[in-house]
Amino acid sequence: MTTGAHLSISFSGEELLVLAADLGHDPARTGARLPELWTRRERDLALEVARRSLRSRRIIQAGAEGLEVAYAVAVLMDVLCAPAARLHVYQGDSEVPVRYLIQPDAAVRAELSEGLYRLTPLATVDLLGWIGADTGLTGQQASGRDPVELAVEDYLRARKGDASTAVPPELLASLQRTHAVSVRRHSGQVLVGGEVAWADGADSGLWTIPTFDQPLAGPASDLVPEGLVRLTPASAEGILQSIADFLSDEIAA
């Protein structure tokens, strides 16, 4: 899988809201929002400007039954607004994830960059390769070390770069380079999924780290008694397999 071979298309938030509404989707599903302090007139004007932009780009065109959205964009919007599963990739402490919206045979990667939403279509079978590329997991191996147990206080201070903790120096550096993936999907009427987080220690390898909140993934096995957390050596293959397990019903065969 070559991520660079895929074509992307970018939209403003206002353009996404117009497209979703025209296609009968809930605009809130796009992830775009208009500023809450805008007046009704300001909102209407922004959406009208966005509609004109879409027409100038020939994404909205005159058709047999009035204005129509270009087919390829309509397919993208269908996956974006009505996914079977949602996967978010977090880099470090960033609160703005790269989103993957997933249907059984297609997915869309949605990234907010410089005020624009960049949408990239991809086959669902290529999903794990994209996540590996996003997080630099490709080719990483397990450190071969034993799990490490740390006091919660030391762990949290180490995450902030505090070198005065009892955390080994190589782990302290690792905890400044973290990634996390969250998966949510419906199984019947039940929302299921989970999270996996890890630290990239370069020379010291990969370590799974606590998420502290896994309400959809069962007991948090990285929490141990007496106020301790467990960091476990991991491999890129093992981390990607954990993600695949959360998505087992969504990844095309």
Secondary structure, 3 states (H helix, E strand, C coil): CCHHHCCCEEEEHHHHHHHHHHCCCCHHHHCCCCCCCCCHHHHHHHHHHHHHHHHHCCCEEEECCEEEECHHHHHHHHHHHCCCEEEEEEECCCCCCEEEEEECCEEEEEEEECCEEEEEEECHHHHHHHHHHHHCCCCCCECCCCCEEEEHHHHHHHHCCCCCCCCCHHHHHHCCCEEEEEEEEEECCEEEEEEEEEEECHHHCEEEECCCCCCCCCCCCCEECCCEEEEEEECHHHHHHHHHHHCCCCCCC
